[in-house]
Amino acid sequence: MKLESLRKHRRFSRWFAGAFGMNTVLIAGLALPFAVVATSSLKNAAAISILFACITIPTVLLAFLIGKYLPKLLAPVVYSLFSMALLLACTPLINPISPGLSNTLGIYIPILAVNSSLFVLCEQYSAPCSRPIFALVDAVMYSVGFAFAMGLIACIREWLGNGTLWGVAVPGLPFKLAGLQFAFAGFILAAVFSAFFRFVKRTIIWLYYRHDNPLHPKQKTAR
Amino acid sequence: MEHITLFLSIILAAIVMQNAFIMRGLGANKNTLLISSPRRIFLYGAVLTTVCSLSALISWPINYFFLRGPQLEERLSLRYLVTLGCICLVYLLLWYLTWEKAPRLHYHLRELYASATFNCAVLGSLLLAFSENYNLLHTFGFAFGSGVGYTLAILLIYEGRRRIVLSEVPRAFRGLPIILLYTGILSMAIYGLIGHQLPT
């Protein structure tokens, strides 16, 4: 059994794992409240994604720098307070997207400071053996993956549910599924995209494996 | 009598109609969705409810006396920071108290403290209660109800998961996707139960 090609693919895809192979929302199942509720429009998704990146990258770097010196008890306190301070400083960044957006998002802005994805990454990179480059790469890629998942779900919900994209009416849609604006539609869409991503991920790995280990003609006929 | 009725109705609303998990997705993540035993779910829920209720009691006076009034917009950021600070304080207090006074309990709970405390459901429920301008008792009731509602929601999902395991689920949907789908259908059912009507 040859697995060189698969290993090579894994080494290569490690750099993008956070964005696709280990997507924060769709594969890892973290930060789900935002994907479920805050994706009712593309603007909301963009605002949450910007704030997510603004807090994740510096907090993960902080965890990498001081995590090994912090007692396990105090680590989440430091990370959450630091990310909340960053969040409050960065909230004005979303105002150009749409005035009053921070009021629309309500509690979904402050709870970004305690999202599960942040703590998972911080815990991972506060270990003494973690590599510095991957702390930065993963923080950036997790943010990209989060934005990608949020954008995907928000596009479908806003387009089919409201008939608009980024607030602009999209012509040619003869019906509206207004129920997509509710939280349950967020759960269902997250489930469907999660299944699709898992299927694609498994298929890619299977193709790499099969490339190195082609079926014997007898096996082919047996199939 | 009227106060008691209102208090109980706020608790009931927090458990069913405004369930943090099912109606707002708060605290939804793979680790909590896939907790593998009811005992662990109860322990997790107990820690979360305790933290939520105690944090409500501590942070309400600060919010009431210092962070309300006409300039609320400017003070909103301070409210977020203060509420999170109170949650951190309760986390440290609980950790210390159980470590000092009840080491056996601490042994069982030590792994759950951080994930139950730094959970979107705790901060989200408190901020929701403050935005409704409840008094101290009602804020406590809402926080307590949110914790209980969250625990019940996870138990319901655990039970659903146990039954789904016996079915033939398509491979891509096994694990997280089918649980999310189940939660979505549950959420839709509760929307219907409380009288929401989808626009036609």
Chai-1 contact restraints between the chains, C-beta under 6 A:
chainA,res_idxA,chainB,res_idxB,connection_type,confidence,min_distance_angstrom,max_distance_angstrom,comment,restraint_id
A,G29,B,K30,contact,1.0,0.0,6.0,A-B,restraint_1
A,G29,B,L176,contact,1.0,0.0,6.0,A-B,restraint_2
A,L30,B,N29,contact,1.0,0.0,6.0,A-B,restraint_3
A,L32,B,A28,contact,1.0,0.0,6.0,A-B,restraint_4
A,L32,B,N29,contact,1.0,0.0,6.0,A-B,restraint_5
A,P33,B,G25,contact,1.0,0.0,6.0,A-B,restraint_6
A,P33,B,L26,contact,1.0,0.0,6.0,A-B,restraint_7
A,P33,B,A28,contact,1.0,0.0,6.0,A-B,restraint_8
A,P33,B,C120,contact,1.0,0.0,6.0,A-B,restraint_9
A,V36,B,G25,contact,1.0,0.0,6.0,A-B,restraint_10
A,V37,B,R24,contact,1.0,0.0,6.0,A-B,restraint_11
A,V37,B,G25,contact,1.0,0.0,6.0,A-B,restraint_12
A,L73,B,W95,contact,1.0,0.0,6.0,A-B,restraint_13
A,P76,B,A114,contact,1.0,0.0,6.0,A-B,restraint_14
A,P76,B,F118,contact,1.0,0.0,6.0,A-B,restraint_15
A,V77,B,C88,contact,1.0,0.0,6.0,A-B,restraint_16
A,S80,B,F118,contact,1.0,0.0,6.0,A-B,restraint_17
A,M84,B,L81,contact,1.0,0.0,6.0,A-B,restraint_18
A,M84,B,L84,contact,1.0,0.0,6.0,A-B,restraint_19
A,L88,B,S77,contact,1.0,0.0,6.0,A-B,restraint_20
A,I107,B,G124,contact,1.0,0.0,6.0,A-B,restraint_21
A,I107,B,L127,contact,1.0,0.0,6.0,A-B,restraint_22
A,P110,B,Y80,contact,1.0,0.0,6.0,A-B,restraint_23
A,I111,B,C120,contact,1.0,0.0,6.0,A-B,restraint_24
A,I111,B,L123,contact,1.0,0.0,6.0,A-B,restraint_25
A,I111,B,G124,contact,1.0,0.0,6.0,A-B,restraint_26
A,V114,B,F118,contact,1.0,0.0,6.0,A-B,restraint_27
A,V114,B,C120,contact,1.0,0.0,6.0,A-B,restraint_28
A,V114,B,L123,contact,1.0,0.0,6.0,A-B,restraint_29
A,S116,B,N29,contact,1.0,0.0,6.0,A-B,restraint_30
A,A178,B,P199,contact,1.0,0.0,6.0,A-B,restraint_31
A,G179,B,L198,contact,1.0,0.0,6.0,A-B,restraint_32
A,A183,B,G25,contact,1.0,0.0,6.0,A-B,restraint_33
A,A183,B,S187,contact,1.0,0.0,6.0,A-B,restraint_34
A,F184,B,G184,contact,1.0,0.0,6.0,A-B,restraint_35
A,F184,B,S187,contact,1.0,0.0,6.0,A-B,restraint_36
A,F184,B,M188,contact,1.0,0.0,6.0,A-B,restraint_37
A,F187,B,L180,contact,1.0,0.0,6.0,A-B,restraint_38
A,F187,B,T183,contact,1.0,0.0,6.0,A-B,restraint_39
A,F187,B,G184,contact,1.0,0.0,6.0,A-B,restraint_40
A,F187,B,S187,contact,1.0,0.0,6.0,A-B,restraint_41
A,I188,B,G184,contact,1.0,0.0,6.0,A-B,restraint_42
A,A190,B,L180,contact,1.0,0.0,6.0,A-B,restraint_43
A,A191,B,P177,contact,1.0,0.0,6.0,A-B,restraint_44
A,A191,B,L180,contact,1.0,0.0,6.0,A-B,restraint_45
A,A191,B,L181,contact,1.0,0.0,6.0,A-B,restraint_46
A,S194,B,L176,contact,1.0,0.0,6.0,A-B,restraint_47
A,S194,B,P177,contact,1.0,0.0,6.0,A-B,restraint_48
A,A195,B,A172,contact,1.0,0.0,6.0,A-B,restraint_49
A,A195,B,F173,contact,1.0,0.0,6.0,A-B,restraint_50
A,A195,B,P177,contact,1.0,0.0,6.0,A-B,restraint_51
A,R198,B,A172,contact,1.0,0.0,6.0,A-B,restraint_52
A,F199,B,A172,contact,1.0,0.0,6.0,A-B,restraint_53
